[in-house]
Amino acid sequence: MTTRYFGASIARNEDRRLLTGRALFVNDVERPGMLHVAFLRSPHAHARLGAVDLAQVRERQGVVAAYAADDLGDYWKPGPLLVPPPIEGAIFNQRTQVPLARGKVRHVGEPVAVVVAESRYIAEDALADIAVEYQPLSAVTYIEGARAPDSAGEAGAIPVGALFAQAIEDALELPARGIDILEIPLDPSHLWELAGRAG
């Protein structure tokens, strides 16, 4: 089989325009009346979300609109499922993201509010005018914690423990097929240990 893309140098035809400043990026697009958005994102991994005060940001010059979840009305709903369900019989929990957090934030960086403005700079600066009430909650950061009976999970949450158990059951069949299993805790710090074994 002839190698086309792996193991061989590939001639690039886009470099000249990128290096000479003639390329067009999304950030370079300018259209008449074009507006820009910036999102205020949660600094907490898990917290109850109180009031989101947009009064001050809406008064800033150049800001066209600002929204929190309660302002979206019927537009506030989970997004479409972008991937099909997995293999038949596997545990599958359909969970898609909502546009803005409501009532609770569940990961660092979850969007809480959005500002629409006449320029990117106004939109980003205006985020500082938004006042948000957070009540931090304990967060589950490891698989072991998610599997614990007293986990800080919530009603309706995806049963990570069940998914992990299913993965273990599937993995136990691997030795019979001549495939070795290296068991390590799912903790980023153990990647160094794994790298050491491989090196």
N, C-alpha and C positions, 0 to 999 in steps of 0.2 A: 504494500500500500504506500502510495506517495505521500510524504508529509507536506502539508500545505501551510499549516499555521503553528505547529508545535515543533520545536527543535530546529528551527531555521529562521534566519533573519527575514523579516518582511519589509519590503520597501514601503515607506510611508509617503503619501502624497499630500497630506494636509499640513505638514510642518512649516512650509515656507510662509503660508498666509498667517499661521499662528505666531511665528517668530517675527514677522515684519509688521504686525499690528493691523493686518487687513482682515482678520477673522471677525465674525459677528457672533457674539454671545447673547444669551437672553438678557443679561444686564445692560447690553448696548441698545436694546430695542426701545425706541421712543415713538409713541403714536399720539396724535392730537387728543387731548383730554384724558390721557392714560393716568390711572391712579395706582398707588402702591399700598401694599399691606404689610403689617408686621404683627407677629403673634406674641402675646405675653404668655410665658410658659411657667409651669409650676417648678419651684425650687425644691419641692419635697417629693419623696418617693411615695408617701401615703399620708393623706391629711383630709380632714373634713374641710369643705369649702364653704365659707360664709359669704358675706356680702362682697360683691364685686362692684366698686364705685367707679363709674365712668363719667361722672359729672364734670370733673376738671378737665379730663382729656378731650371731651367734646367741645370745650370752650377754646381750645388751643387753635391759633391761626393756622390754616392749612389742613386741618383735620376735617375730613368730609363725613366720617361716621365712625362709630366704635360700638362693638357688640360683645355681649357675654351670652352664655347659653340661653338665659331666659328671654333674650331679645330675638332669638331665631324662630320662635313659634313652631310651626309645623316643619320647618327645615331642620330642626334639631331631632335627628334620628340616626341610628347606626347606619354606616355606609354599606354598600353592597358587598357580598362575598366575592372575593377576587380569585379564590382558588377552589377547585372542586373538592368535595369530600374525599378523604383518602380511601384506602382499601376497605372493602365491605367487611364488617365485623369489628373494625378497629374503633376505639373510643374516639368520638369526634364531637367537639364542642364548638358550635358556630359562635364566634365572638368578633365583631368588627368595631372599629373605632367610631366614636361620635365626634362631631366637629369641634365642640368645646366642652370642657368638663362641667358637670353639674352635680352639686352636692358633695362630691369627693374627687380628689385627684389620686391616681393610682400608679403614677411613675413620674420620675423627674423629667421635665420637659413636656409634660402633657399640656396642650393649649388650653388656656383659661379665658382669654379675651383676644379680640382682634381689632386693630386700628386700620382704617382706610384713610389715606392722606394723599396730598398732591405730589409728594416726593418720598422717596425711600427714607431720607434723612429725617423728615418731619415725622413719619410713621414710627421710626425706631426711637426717636427722642421722646415721642408722646407716650411711650409705654411707661415711662417714669411717673406719669401723672395718674396712673391707675392704682387705686388702693384696693387690696385684696385681703380678706380675713382668712387666715389658715389656722386650723387646729391640728397640729402634727399628731400622727398616730404611729404605732409601731409598724415596722415594715419587715416583710419576709424577703431575705436576700439570698437564701440558699435552698436547694432542693430538700435538704434534710429538714429545714424548718417548715417548709410547705407540707411535708408529709406528717409532721407532728400532730397529735390529736388536739393540742391546744394552740394550733396555728392561728396567726392573726388574720386569717382569711375572712371572707364575708359570704353571706348567703348569695347563692347564684354564681359564685366564683368558679372558674375552671378547676376541676379536681386534679391539681398537678400530681398529687401522690398517686392517683389511679393511673395517670398517664405514665408516670415513672415506673410503676409496678408492671404495666403492660410491656414497657420497653425491656425490663429485666427478664420477664418471661420469654420474650422473643429472643433475647441475647443468650439465654441458657441453652437454646438449641444449637448455638454456633459451634461449641466444641465437638458435637457429634458430626459436624461437617468439616472437621479439621481446622477450624479457625480459632486461634487463641484469643482470650479476653484479658485485657489489662484493666483492672478495676482501680479507679482513683476517685476521690471525692470531687464533686463538681464545684470546685473553688479555683478561681484564676491563679492563686498562688501555687497550686499544684502543677500548673503547666510547666513551671521551671523544673520540677522534679521529673516530669514526663520527658522534657527536652533532654535532661541529663541522662536518662536511661537510653534514649535514642542515640545520643551522641557518643 
